[in-house]
Amino acid sequence: MAELGNTQGDRPIKFTLTHYRKPEHTHEAFIDWIVNWHLPRALPIFKKHGILEYKIFTTPSDLNSGVKAMMIEKRPTWNFADFDCFLEYKAPNIEALTKVMSDPDWPAALEQEEDWVDTSRSLVSIGYETPYLLGNGDIVNVPGISK
């Protein structure tokens, strides 16, 4: 088995997961469930195992379909993702993620997942994030270009 180490020196790992809601729930109810039921159980586990950041990127269908209609002429071959949210974890290494998933309290944080999440459609990505334009307007990590 390949070693699950951080192959990029001290760079943190970014782990993302798409979630589709079960069809009997609205997008709004689904996000409310994640924020108000799941996260109060999950966040202490994340902190316990050194997860550096956790964010939810929501993708409401009205916004998605509006931008899709706007972009159809410029990018007719683009497909638009239709999942409800994109969960983003930043961890110091893969071991922190595996500790979360093996924590004895983790199953309780997922207890209602089967009722809300269509896990058969989830998509995982793992890798490293490299910034190029910072929130303060600085351009970084591109040789010959700055600010």
Stockholm file with secondary structure:
# STOCKHOLM 1.0

chainA/1-147         MAELGNTQGDRPIKFTLTHYRKPEHTHEAFIDWIVNWHLPRALPIFKKHGILEYKIFTTPSDLNSGVKAMMIEKRPTWNFADFDCFLEYKAPNIEALTKVMSDPDWPAALEQEEDWVDTSRSLVSIGYETPYLLGNGDIVNVPGISK
#=GR chainA/1-147 SS CCCCCCTTTTCCEEEEEEECBCTTSCHHHHHHHIIIIIHHHHHHHHHHTTCCEEEEEECCHHHHHHHHHHHTTTCTTCCCCCCSEEEEEEESSHHHHHHHHHCTTHHHHTTTHHHHBCGGGCCEEEECCCCSBCTTSCBCSSTTCCC
#=GC SS_cons         CCCCCCTTTTCCEEEEEEECBCTTSCHHHHHHHIIIIIHHHHHHHHHHTTCCEEEEEECCHHHHHHHHHHHTTTCTTCCCCCCSEEEEEEESSHHHHHHHHHCTTHHHHTTTHHHHBCGGGCCEEEECCCCSBCTTSCBCSSTTCCC
//
